[in-house]
Amino acid sequence: MGERTAYTRGVFGRKKTTNEELANAALHPAREGAKNRPTPKRRDQEAARKQPLVVTDRKQAKNLDREKRREAFAKQRQAMVTGDERHLPVRDKGPEKRFIRDSIDARWNVGEFMLPVMLVVLALSFIEQTWAMTLVFVLVYGLIIVAVVDTFLMWRRVKKKLVEKFGAAPAGGGMYAALRAFQMRRTRMPRPQVERGQFPD
């Protein structure tokens, strides 16, 4: 008996639904060129467009975070080559830091010859001769002293120009300038954006 009642209810339910659809189609005939469907409510459209501010799926959140970090790293790496201020690391951002870099890259720095000379010194150190040991001593300590003095004088000039142009030198500017001056030009990051002798105004 129960099965028969359920079957009857199911059959009549489907007929009623079909009859309602037919009646609705008769009252609202399809028109050519029209969308022929009810316009969704505004709140339903907004709900469909909204995305959760906090992703509850941990795997999805991890993938999104990884993708953002990968994109930011790619932009930063490109900026290190092109000098684009928008994506440079905080350490290299700002017109003052750009002025320091350009001032160093525009000149010949004694410190940038430290690495090539050290390679020569390393080769001479294998020669167990008195003259070789003396030459190593002179090259190493002599070059270090000259490079330190050259970097000190360079920073004094650059600092003076920074004060004239920006009102003050940035904190840590001296160390920033010295580290760059002791690097070979081709290995400096961000890459030099000026030629030799092209000093900033």
Contacts in CASP RR format, 6 or more apart in sequence:
PFRMAT RR
TARGET T0000
AUTHOR 0000-0000-0000
METHOD contacts of the structure
MODEL  1
MGERTAYTRGVFGRKKTTNEELANAALHPAREGAKNRPTPKRRDQEAARK
QPLVVTDRKQAKNLDREKRREAFAKQRQAMVTGDERHLPVRDKGPEKRFI
RDSIDARWNVGEFMLPVMLVVLALSFIEQTWAMTLVFVLVYGLIIVAVVD
TFLMWRRVKKKLVEKFGAAPAGGGMYAALRAFQMRRTRMPRPQVERGQFP
D
30 36 0 8 1.000
55 61 0 8 1.000
55 64 0 8 1.000
72 87 0 8 1.000
75 87 0 8 1.000
76 87 0 8 1.000
76 88 0 8 1.000
76 89 0 8 1.000
78 84 0 8 1.000
78 87 0 8 1.000
79 85 0 8 1.000
79 86 0 8 1.000
79 87 0 8 1.000
79 88 0 8 1.000
79 190 0 8 1.000
80 88 0 8 1.000
80 92 0 8 1.000
80 189 0 8 1.000
80 190 0 8 1.000
80 191 0 8 1.000
81 190 0 8 1.000
81 191 0 8 1.000
82 191 0 8 1.000
83 190 0 8 1.000
83 191 0 8 1.000
83 193 0 8 1.000
85 93 0 8 1.000
85 94 0 8 1.000
85 98 0 8 1.000
88 190 0 8 1.000
91 97 0 8 1.000
91 176 0 8 1.000
92 101 0 8 1.000
92 190 0 8 1.000
95 166 0 8 1.000
96 162 0 8 1.000
96 166 0 8 1.000
96 169 0 8 1.000
96 170 0 8 1.000
96 173 0 8 1.000
97 170 0 8 1.000
97 173 0 8 1.000
97 176 0 8 1.000
98 200 0 8 1.000
99 158 0 8 1.000
99 161 0 8 1.000
99 162 0 8 1.000
99 165 0 8 1.000
99 166 0 8 1.000
99 200 0 8 1.000
100 158 0 8 1.000
100 162 0 8 1.000
100 170 0 8 1.000
100 173 0 8 1.000
100 176 0 8 1.000
100 177 0 8 1.000
100 180 0 8 1.000
101 180 0 8 1.000
101 188 0 8 1.000
101 190 0 8 1.000
101 192 0 8 1.000
101 193 0 8 1.000
102 192 0 8 1.000
102 193 0 8 1.000
102 194 0 8 1.000
102 198 0 8 1.000
102 199 0 8 1.000
102 200 0 8 1.000
103 154 0 8 1.000
103 157 0 8 1.000
103 158 0 8 1.000
103 161 0 8 1.000
103 177 0 8 1.000
103 199 0 8 1.000
103 200 0 8 1.000
104 154 0 8 1.000
104 158 0 8 1.000
104 177 0 8 1.000
104 180 0 8 1.000
104 181 0 8 1.000
105 180 0 8 1.000
105 185 0 8 1.000
105 188 0 8 1.000
105 192 0 8 1.000
105 193 0 8 1.000
105 194 0 8 1.000
105 196 0 8 1.000
106 194 0 8 1.000
106 195 0 8 1.000
106 196 0 8 1.000
106 197 0 8 1.000
106 198 0 8 1.000
106 199 0 8 1.000
106 200 0 8 1.000
107 154 0 8 1.000
107 196 0 8 1.000
107 197 0 8 1.000
107 199 0 8 1.000
108 196 0 8 1.000
109 147 0 8 1.000
109 150 0 8 1.000
109 151 0 8 1.000
109 154 0 8 1.000
109 181 0 8 1.000
109 182 0 8 1.000
110 143 0 8 1.000
110 146 0 8 1.000
110 147 0 8 1.000
110 150 0 8 1.000
110 151 0 8 1.000
111 143 0 8 1.000
111 147 0 8 1.000
111 150 0 8 1.000
111 151 0 8 1.000
111 181 0 8 1.000
111 182 0 8 1.000
112 181 0 8 1.000
112 182 0 8 1.000
112 183 0 8 1.000
112 184 0 8 1.000
112 185 0 8 1.000
113 143 0 8 1.000
113 147 0 8 1.000
114 143 0 8 1.000
114 144 0 8 1.000
114 147 0 8 1.000
114 182 0 8 1.000
115 184 0 8 1.000
116 184 0 8 1.000
117 139 0 8 1.000
117 140 0 8 1.000
117 143 0 8 1.000
118 140 0 8 1.000
120 139 0 8 1.000
121 136 0 8 1.000
121 139 0 8 1.000
121 140 0 8 1.000
124 132 0 8 1.000
124 135 0 8 1.000
124 136 0 8 1.000
124 139 0 8 1.000
125 132 0 8 1.000
125 136 0 8 1.000
147 182 0 8 1.000
150 181 0 8 1.000
151 177 0 8 1.000
151 178 0 8 1.000
151 181 0 8 1.000
151 182 0 8 1.000
154 177 0 8 1.000
154 181 0 8 1.000
155 173 0 8 1.000
155 174 0 8 1.000
155 177 0 8 1.000
155 178 0 8 1.000
158 177 0 8 1.000
159 169 0 8 1.000
159 174 0 8 1.000
162 168 0 8 1.000
162 169 0 8 1.000
162 170 0 8 1.000
163 169 0 8 1.000
170 176 0 8 1.000
180 188 0 8 1.000
185 192 0 8 1.000
194 200 0 8 1.000
END
